[in-house]
């Protein structure tokens, strides 16, 4: 039996929390003005994308105690932006990144349920965690959470949020004018949840939303992270862009989902990706080279390497050889808010030195090789073919696409690549679903086993 032709899932993200965004480009717009968010969201909807995705930065990154502008700073709060976009779009899903370490289940569940109501069933939550004390210092408890405990809290947080969303039956609101009865059950919204991290009870104020529960996204690569994502997420960020690695990850997540009592296709895999188009392949490659070298200038290259070296590298020539000093992972942090503190710095630097020696890389060349990120470079026809091939061969179920240019960078993809994918029958020509779940081909919660209890530490659901 022939394999069915897959429909590609597409998300659009707005850059703004790292060096990939060219804020200095003459055509770049604001990272905070609502016009930028509106333009990108409406462009994505014109291209029949599934959702708009918003990342979040909870702390301004620092270098030696000062904010550095190699990153974009000044991101507004996620939920107000998405609520505003709900009013200027009709079909596009609205997914925000919100940290489970620094929030509380009742408040966030209520906010997300409200967004789902306001948007007619288009809300989603990208669940992230943090063990970063630097970011946590912005929050009332210091926010520090041991690395080993972050999934414990996140698992309980998501389970508690589901308890709250499920506390209202779909038909709980009768609104019977003749009988004078508003609720079928006066106990609607009643909940109680007890676990290691949370002990809450009360009555949830928001009736069941159009999707039942917002769509849940998560990223997990470690065995613990993969189980958490396979058991509790509707879609997963895949970090893999090589087809063989991506296929292995795809098979593994689907197998874990089945072991946790879920259908294999209940979890969608979506790598992030960027693109550069050209009139010819050579034109696209040259354009990509120019963009990348503007993204990673000499100063940015030094700072990116400082995140692992943990030394002040400003005295080294970006166009010269790699620093001749060893990393200092135990020293006072040079970069705060993005340093790769979980890595083995000495092993990483040794790998980079071998890579630089084998390829005659300068400091900046190495930074471009390691930190540059553009997966699709070519003509519109080549990019459409590579995206479609990757998805059809089960490297993923689609991609979350962004551009170096805010907010207009997605325009040429929608104008030039989307029609080619539609001609192949790999991308919808119009929306057919009423909600984000419909458009993603995801089951509704009532028909989906709650596998999260098997993928998280023990917690008791009392209600």
Buried (B, 14 or more C-beta within 10 A) or exposed (E): EEEEEBBBBBBBBBBBBBBBBBBEBEEBBBBBEBEBBBBBBBBBBBBBBBBBBBBBBBBBBBBEEEEBEBBBBEBBEBBEBBBBBBEBBEBBBBBBBBBBBBBBBBEBBBBBBBBBBBBBBBBBBBBBBBBBEBBBEEBEEEBBBEEEBBBBBBBBBBBBBBBBBBBBBEEBBEEEEEEEEEBEEEEBBBBBBBBEBBEBEEEBEBBBBBBBBBBBBBBBBEEBBBBBBBBBBBBBBBEBBEBEEBBEBBEEBBEBBBBBBBEBEBBBBBBBBBBBBBEEEEBBBBBBBEBBBBBBBBBBBBBBBBBBBBBEBEEBEBEEBBBEEEBBBEEEBBBBBBBEBEBEBEEBBEEBBEBBEEEEBBBBBBBBBBBBBBBBBBBBEBBBBBBBEBBBBBBBBBBBBBBBBBBBBBBBBBBBBBBBBBEBEBBBEEBEBBBBBBBBBBBBBEEBBBBBBBBBBEBEBEB
